[in-house]
């Protein structure tokens, strides 16, 4: 059976051991200080989405034959956030970004 929906009830949590030392807010640097965990959900042909997993932050695994490495038609959409001069976080046209992503996915 193919699972087309990510099931939050099947969330697996693998905390980092030992956890990182929590930094003071004054030590956090936007775009340079990262969390010690990452959320990963894999898609498997014929099975669909795997259980979501929160695990220690690390490199992402990518198969060398994946189409995006071979300039095939692929969709990868990220959104960058920027810190303004007054300290607020800004996204550049997030609604248009999502529209383009949805259009590309079709």
C-alpha positions in Angstrom: 0.0 0.0 0.0 1.3 3.4 -1.0 1.2 6.1 1.8 0.5 9.5 0.2 0.2 11.3 3.5 3.0 11.8 6.1 1.7 10.4 9.3 2.7 12.5 12.3 1.4 9.8 14.6 4.4 7.6 13.5 7.0 10.2 14.3 10.3 8.7 15.5 12.5 10.9 17.7 16.2 10.1 18.1 17.7 12.8 20.3 21.4 13.7 19.9 23.5 12.2 22.6 24.9 14.2 24.3 22.8 17.3 23.4 24.5 20.4 22.2 25.1 23.1 24.8 22.3 25.7 24.6 23.7 29.0 23.5 22.6 32.3 25.0 20.4 34.4 22.6 23.2 36.9 22.2 25.5 34.2 20.8 23.0 33.0 18.1 24.1 34.1 14.6 21.4 34.1 12.0 22.4 31.8 9.1 25.3 30.4 11.0 23.9 28.8 14.2 21.9 25.7 13.4 19.8 23.3 15.4 21.2 20.0 16.5 18.3 18.0 14.9 16.8 17.6 11.5 13.4 16.3 10.3 13.7 13.6 7.6 10.9 11.9 5.7 11.8 9.6 2.8 9.7 8.7 -0.2 10.0 5.0 -1.4 8.7 3.9 -4.8 5.8 1.6 -4.3 5.5 2.4 -0.6 5.2 6.2 -0.3 6.3 8.2 2.6 8.2 6.6 5.4 7.7 7.4 9.1 8.9 11.0 9.8 12.1 11.0 11.9 13.7 13.7 14.0 17.4 12.8 14.2 20.7 14.4 14.9 21.7 17.1 12.4 24.0 15.7 9.7 24.7 15.4 6.1 21.8 14.4 3.8 22.2 11.1 1.9 21.6 11.3 -1.9 21.8 8.6 -4.5 24.4 9.4 -7.2 21.9 8.4 -9.9 19.2 10.9 -8.7 17.9 13.0 -11.6 18.8 16.4 -10.2 22.5 15.5 -10.5 21.9 14.7 -14.2 20.0 17.9 -15.1 16.7 15.9 -15.4 13.3 17.5 -14.8 13.3 17.8 -11.0 11.8 20.0 -8.3 13.7 21.2 -5.3 12.4 24.3 -3.7 13.9 26.1 -0.8 13.1 29.4 0.7 15.7 31.8 2.1 15.2 34.1 5.0 17.2 37.3 5.4 17.8 39.4 8.4 17.0 43.0 7.8 19.0 46.0 9.2 16.5 46.4 12.0 16.8 42.7 13.0 13.5 41.4 11.6 13.5 38.2 9.5 12.2 38.7 5.9 11.1 36.2 3.3 11.1 37.3 -0.4 7.7 36.7 -2.0 6.9 33.5 -0.2 3.4 33.2 -1.8 4.9 33.5 -5.3 7.5 31.0 -4.3 4.9 28.4 -3.3 2.9 29.1 -6.5 6.0 28.4 -8.6 6.7 25.2 -6.6 3.2 23.9 -7.1 3.3 24.7 -10.8 6.6 22.9 -11.2 5.3 19.9 -9.4 2.6 19.5 -11.9 
